Amino acid sequence: MALWPIRLWRDRVTRSLAIAYPLCCAVVLYAGGRPDYVAGLLLLFFTAGCAPTVEWVAGRARRRTLVTAAVVLGAVSNIVFALPAVPAESLRGTPVAVANEVARESVGWPGFATQVAAVVRALPAEDRARAVLLAANYGEAGALDRWSGEYGLPPVHSPHNELYWWGPPRETARVAVVVGAPSSFLTGRFARCDQVASIDGTAGEEQGVPVTVCRDPVTSWAALWPELRHYS
């Protein structure tokens, strides 16, 4: 039985598929993208492997048993690693959390928003009236926006990826509750920054990220916004 990647390469009709996956993987790895960005191409390879696999197991009971065991093992592992089979509160420290970034990013957001809201409520009334939330990434920004009405949060902004194009805070905002940004990212951009909390008790990726209260941007938000832009 010829290996299926070789079969794809030998057939002029499917040769492009043999090239597409390694090429796309190389581009994604070079650009720092996530592995699942090219996962769709794996379906083509699974399909290409079906015919030679059927030929390989035909008439051989031992081979059928081996393939059946492999399919069952794959199904069980996929259920555990890809579906929400592990309770959210038990996710941290498990192999699922290590292997599946999406699983880590899917839990802990209500607690995250609650802790950020506690920081906002602790601000003096004068500061709350002129405050904004500044999130380091789109996940944090999305969670804060999702629960902003429930917790009475100030406007949410983020210079991350496409959220940058939604624009900077209003110029009257003199207090920024910054979530997830390291102190080195904030130094020199505000008159004063004080880390007041760290996200705790969540199984998600935001465990331990800093919550910092910054006051008085050293320049206008319009001028500062391009400096804060970042992609990942």
Order of alpha helices (4+ residues) and beta strands (2+ residues): alpha-alpha-alpha-alpha-alpha-alpha-alpha-alpha-beta-alpha-alpha-beta-beta-alpha-beta-beta-alpha
